Amino acid sequence: MNQTLILKTAAFEKQRWTVPKPSPNPRRKAPRQLLLSRPAGGQDPRAAFGGFGFAVEGVETVLPVTGSSHEPEKTPWDGAGALPWPGWEPGGLGVGHPPCLGMAEPLSRTDRDLCFPRTAPSRCGRRQTKVEDIVQEIFNACKTNHHASQFVLHREKHFHYLKRGLRQLTEAYECLDASRPWLCYWILHSLELLDEPIPQSVASDVCQFLSRCQSPQGGFGGGPGQHPHLAPTYAAVNALCIIGTEEAFGVIDRKKLLEYLHSLKQPDGSFLMHVGGEVDVRSAYCAASVASLTNILTPALFAGTAEWIARCQNWEGGIGGVPGMEAHGGYTFCGMAALVILKKEYLLNLRSLLRWVTSRQMCFEGGFQGRCNKLVDGCYSFWQAGLLPLLHRALHARGDTALSMERWMFHQLALQEYILLCCQCPAGGLLDKPGKSRDFYHTCYCLSGLAIAQHFGSGDLHHEVVLGGPENRLQATHPVYNITPEKVARAVMHFLQQPVPSLEPVAAAN
């Protein structure tokens, strides 16, 4: 069978990293899933506010940013928009939540429809019903088989799936030939979340491969010899920061990268995804992320960017790709994370955003949808749930006294149940929803969302909520960059020791 190679290198140093011959048609185990268990006391999980800290100690003080960290006493959004949910007030944790949330027994779909009545018919219609039927079957199977082993993260199977993909892929991945740095990032980040060390030889091979993806004009392309693009540039920089060695950091040509970012900057503050390409919020986040990690973030580079992102927030409360577009989980994360980097979160209507994102957690499945009236998708376990730590931090900075110091503002156990019970492939890897195929993208973002749901805060405020045994625990991920906080700290400290590259007047003007 033809195979698309990511890295053409020698065999792994460690015996455990030897790629085994794949077995044909692996037998799929019967579903082992469970219905949601509810916290005692009848508290609405959406009203159980969570903590705010997420950075390694000292990192927040050294992150290069532009603008002022001081929030104005009055913003254009003050007093505007609806409260995050009925019954919520700034001084308390809300009233009028559904009493069924305190039940010890899991809820059936009928019970949940009574507790969470649908206010509008789903546009998905039959597809939504089909998904709920499949999940209901999984829940029913778990209800009759009460075994703690059902809540198991199949770490070893995921590890073997990931390490095999880092060396070779099936022909089905040929369509991602322009996304090869993404494949490196998705796999490396998944491995670091699983706390699986990367052999030195493998790490060096990845560095050499990504160096061939770097364009002479700056930035990284989707593969060797391809035109640079902000998306694979973000993936390549993240992958190199995960490796975190001098060799990895040395791959990044910071001066050329800064020139490339300036060539994409638009007069209204937005960024092109590539020269001659489209504009959307993704590009602003990718640019802010790589610039802040590598210490090339300057006021001139991001002049007007925060204000342009704020214009992308629509009447729903979420953020669209460009001003006036429908709110979407991926764009909303990118916009909010970019504003966190630029320290201008206050430009958004945070209450309206909070209401929108908490409403995206599916009351039956437990996972998140990307947009209103769409199906649940495992990847939004990060794109949506990862917003809640950022919102928590922003609301804490405003002095909101209602914030919990133990929980995020979503049902963390419900999300973990959906991922563990509905998104794991028996042969390894994670997926969108039951019935879908596994892939590295969903493996990365399902595991990232699981890490967000397991870990609250950092330092003295760190709390863990791990469903199942302690062996299910993942490493924490930084909700802004989606690599581990320690790797963020290492990269930031490394590049802070180097001056911001100076640009030629012509390059800077462009």
Stockholm file with secondary structure:
# STOCKHOLM 1.0

chainA/1-510         MNQTLILKTAAFEKQRWTVPKPSPNPRRKAPRQLLLSRPAGGQDPRAAFGGFGFAVEGVETVLPVTGSSHEPEKTPWDGAGALPWPGWEPGGLGVGHPPCLGMAEPLSRTDRDLCFPRTAPSRCGRRQTKVEDIVQEIFNACKTNHHASQFVLHREKHFHYLKRGLRQLTEAYECLDASRPWLCYWILHSLELLDEPIPQSVASDVCQFLSRCQSPQGGFGGGPGQHPHLAPTYAAVNALCIIGTEEAFGVIDRKKLLEYLHSLKQPDGSFLMHVGGEVDVRSAYCAASVASLTNILTPALFAGTAEWIARCQNWEGGIGGVPGMEAHGGYTFCGMAALVILKKEYLLNLRSLLRWVTSRQMCFEGGFQGRCNKLVDGCYSFWQAGLLPLLHRALHARGDTALSMERWMFHQLALQEYILLCCQCPAGGLLDKPGKSRDFYHTCYCLSGLAIAQHFGSGDLHHEVVLGGPENRLQATHPVYNITPEKVARAVMHFLQQPVPSLEPVAAAN
#=GR chainA/1-510 SS CCEEESCCCCCCSSGGGSCCCCCSSCCCCCCCCCCCCCCTTCCCGGGSCCCCCCSCTTTTTTSCCCSCSCCCSSCTTTTCSCCSSTTCBTTBCCSCCCGGGGCSSCCCHHHHHHHSCCSSCCTTTHHHHHHHHHHHHHHHHHHTCCCGGGSCCCHHHHHHHHHHHHHEEEGGGGGGGGGHHHHHHHHHHHHHHTTCCCCHHHHHHHHHHHHHHBCTTSSBBSSTTCCBCHHHHHHHHHHHHHHCSHHHHHHCCHHHHHHHHHHHBCTTSCBBSSTTCCBCHHHHHHHHHHHHHTTCCCTTTTTTHHHHHHHTBCTTSSBCSSTTSCCCHHHHHHHHHHHHHHTCGGGSCHHHHHHHHHTTBCTTTCSBBSSTTCCBCTTHHHHTTTHHHHHHHHHHHTTCTTCCSSCCSSCHHHHHHHHHHHSBCTTSCEESSTTSCEEHHHHHHHHHHHHHHHEESSGGGCEECCSSSGGGCCCCCCTTTSSCHHHHHHHHHHHHTSCCCCCCHHHHHC
#=GC SS_cons         CCEEESCCCCCCSSGGGSCCCCCSSCCCCCCCCCCCCCCTTCCCGGGSCCCCCCSCTTTTTTSCCCSCSCCCSSCTTTTCSCCSSTTCBTTBCCSCCCGGGGCSSCCCHHHHHHHSCCSSCCTTTHHHHHHHHHHHHHHHHHHTCCCGGGSCCCHHHHHHHHHHHHHEEEGGGGGGGGGHHHHHHHHHHHHHHTTCCCCHHHHHHHHHHHHHHBCTTSSBBSSTTCCBCHHHHHHHHHHHHHHCSHHHHHHCCHHHHHHHHHHHBCTTSCBBSSTTCCBCHHHHHHHHHHHHHTTCCCTTTTTTHHHHHHHTBCTTSSBCSSTTSCCCHHHHHHHHHHHHHHTCGGGSCHHHHHHHHHTTBCTTTCSBBSSTTCCBCTTHHHHTTTHHHHHHHHHHHTTCTTCCSSCCSSCHHHHHHHHHHHSBCTTSCEESSTTSCEEHHHHHHHHHHHHHHHEESSGGGCEECCSSSGGGCCCCCCTTTSSCHHHHHHHHHHHHTSCCCCCCHHHHHC
//
